[in-house]
């Protein structure tokens, strides 16, 4: 009997890394987005406005990467 | 199409019915957690899933030329065998739906094929090694891989997001969850609708309508896609209830982790050559996400019943498939009898399901403080009647026949 341990191992590794990575990325995006809404709520100095912009663009980078992962998923399904 | 015989017509209709049960049996995979965390309203969720299943059916150009993945030798099988296999798969799907247990529709189909082939050609028609490597091993691996991935992802998301307001982030998690649920639906449409297309195509080939190796005609693709989409839209609310609320209580973060884990594992496994059952992956990731939250609880009584159903799926569908094949070999009368039994069995299960209806109102998120035991006890209360009722009788009726004849299966089929 031939059991394809390598394929099983690959599925295991890829799934773990991709899931944890994606969820982590998405959570980072959500967290930094919620921080910007907190800081913009308080009367912001220039410094906090600057950090809000950084956090916001960081969040968008995170979401863009997640969107790329979803597109890759759709590509996998279609291909 | 002028060569369509009555038997072929029956097989095609039965295959579409299987596709339909496949649809409503597996709605839960993509949408159970989405509904239970409140990301989508129940009707919206099933509608979205149905549309994506339909789209998925048309997406893939890779044709399901082998429906069984080498588990049985498809060359020698006749149209009757396919019919018998489908009967076994449909009845098992309906029974597990009645009990609200998520079980693999593919395994049910494999089981029916194995049983019917054993009865028809004998052990030479079934590839035992492939059964182990394609069914048993994945069945053990799927929930572990998906569960572990969802567990770690849940841990991580709680750690990173520990200092944020849960209400502020819930919306984001829900959006993410809808995206990953959509991926699962799409993948399901391409895989499972293709499976039915493969069955119908195989039936057409064995019936001599299509040349061997032909692609499914357009009407097959359209009807298979529509059948699975309609089944999905109907919504297997019983199974959605078990997966969304019966196994564990999920918050938006967990729902997102579970669904992302499921989508990732399904895509990774189907493209790295180690196919895992969608149902088992999703159940595993739900449990993993349940355990990943501090204080999260998995209801092991429900989980145990689900594991038992997984173990039984293949043999049970095989026994029904074998019994049905035994009957169909008796000629037209036998085929008619199997058809009548199928309709009677489905009717009985449906009637039983009306006693304790579970619909879209039963699956929405509860007001916060629901005691942990309620769903479990409710499910436990629903469970007792069916095994004693008519499905069991029906099973007995079909089990009886192979019992007497199973020991002499080496004879070549005379059908």
Boltz contact constraints between the chains, C-beta under 6 A:
constraints:
  - contact:
      token1: [A, 1]
      token2: [B, 129]
      max_distance: 6.0
  - contact:
      token1: [A, 3]
      token2: [B, 133]
      max_distance: 6.0
  - contact:
      token1: [A, 7]
      token2: [B, 272]
      max_distance: 6.0
  - contact:
      token1: [A, 7]
      token2: [B, 273]
      max_distance: 6.0
  - contact:
      token1: [A, 7]
      token2: [B, 274]
      max_distance: 6.0
  - contact:
      token1: [A, 8]
      token2: [B, 274]
      max_distance: 6.0
  - contact:
      token1: [A, 10]
      token2: [B, 272]
      max_distance: 6.0
  - contact:
      token1: [A, 11]
      token2: [B, 268]
      max_distance: 6.0
  - contact:
      token1: [A, 11]
      token2: [B, 269]
      max_distance: 6.0
  - contact:
      token1: [A, 11]
      token2: [B, 272]
      max_distance: 6.0
  - contact:
      token1: [A, 11]
      token2: [B, 274]
      max_distance: 6.0
  - contact:
      token1: [A, 12]
      token2: [B, 145]
      max_distance: 6.0
  - contact:
      token1: [A, 14]
      token2: [B, 268]
      max_distance: 6.0
  - contact:
      token1: [A, 15]
      token2: [B, 145]
      max_distance: 6.0
  - contact:
      token1: [A, 15]
      token2: [B, 149]
      max_distance: 6.0
  - contact:
      token1: [A, 15]
      token2: [B, 264]
      max_distance: 6.0
  - contact:
      token1: [A, 15]
      token2: [B, 265]
      max_distance: 6.0
  - contact:
      token1: [A, 15]
      token2: [B, 268]
      max_distance: 6.0
  - contact:
      token1: [A, 16]
      token2: [B, 149]
      max_distance: 6.0
  - contact:
      token1: [A, 18]
      token2: [B, 264]
      max_distance: 6.0
  - contact:
      token1: [A, 19]
      token2: [B, 149]
      max_distance: 6.0
  - contact:
      token1: [A, 19]
      token2: [B, 153]
      max_distance: 6.0
  - contact:
      token1: [A, 19]
      token2: [B, 260]
      max_distance: 6.0
  - contact:
      token1: [A, 19]
      token2: [B, 261]
      max_distance: 6.0
  - contact:
      token1: [A, 19]
      token2: [B, 264]
      max_distance: 6.0
  - contact:
      token1: [A, 20]
      token2: [B, 152]
      max_distance: 6.0
  - contact:
      token1: [A, 20]
      token2: [B, 153]
      max_distance: 6.0
  - contact:
      token1: [A, 20]
      token2: [B, 156]
      max_distance: 6.0
  - contact:
      token1: [A, 22]
      token2: [B, 260]
      max_distance: 6.0
  - contact:
      token1: [A, 23]
      token2: [B, 153]
      max_distance: 6.0
  - contact:
      token1: [A, 23]
      token2: [B, 157]
      max_distance: 6.0
  - contact:
      token1: [A, 23]
      token2: [B, 257]
      max_distance: 6.0
  - contact:
      token1: [A, 23]
      token2: [B, 260]
      max_distance: 6.0
  - contact:
      token1: [A, 24]
      token2: [B, 156]
      max_distance: 6.0
  - contact:
      token1: [A, 26]
      token2: [B, 176]
      max_distance: 6.0
  - contact:
      token1: [A, 27]
      token2: [B, 157]
      max_distance: 6.0
  - contact:
      token1: [A, 27]
      token2: [B, 160]
      max_distance: 6.0
  - contact:
      token1: [A, 27]
      token2: [B, 161]
      max_distance: 6.0
  - contact:
      token1: [A, 30]
      token2: [B, 169]
      max_distance: 6.0
  - contact:
      token1: [A, 30]
      token2: [B, 172]
      max_distance: 6.0
  - contact:
      token1: [A, 31]
      token2: [B, 160]
      max_distance: 6.0
  - contact:
      token1: [A, 31]
      token2: [B, 161]
      max_distance: 6.0
  - contact:
      token1: [A, 31]
      token2: [B, 164]
      max_distance: 6.0
  - contact:
      token1: [A, 34]
      token2: [B, 164]
      max_distance: 6.0
  - contact:
      token1: [A, 34]
      token2: [B, 168]
      max_distance: 6.0
  - contact:
      token1: [A, 34]
      token2: [B, 169]
      max_distance: 6.0
  - contact:
      token1: [A, 70]
      token2: [B, 179]
      max_distance: 6.0
  - contact:
      token1: [A, 73]
      token2: [B, 183]
      max_distance: 6.0
  - contact:
      token1: [A, 73]
      token2: [B, 267]
      max_distance: 6.0
  - contact:
      token1: [A, 76]
      token2: [B, 267]
      max_distance: 6.0
  - contact:
      token1: [A, 76]
      token2: [B, 271]
      max_distance: 6.0
  - contact:
      token1: [A, 77]
      token2: [B, 186]
      max_distance: 6.0
  - contact:
      token1: [A, 77]
      token2: [B, 187]
      max_distance: 6.0
  - contact:
      token1: [A, 77]
      token2: [B, 190]
      max_distance: 6.0
  - contact:
      token1: [A, 78]
      token2: [B, 59]
      max_distance: 6.0
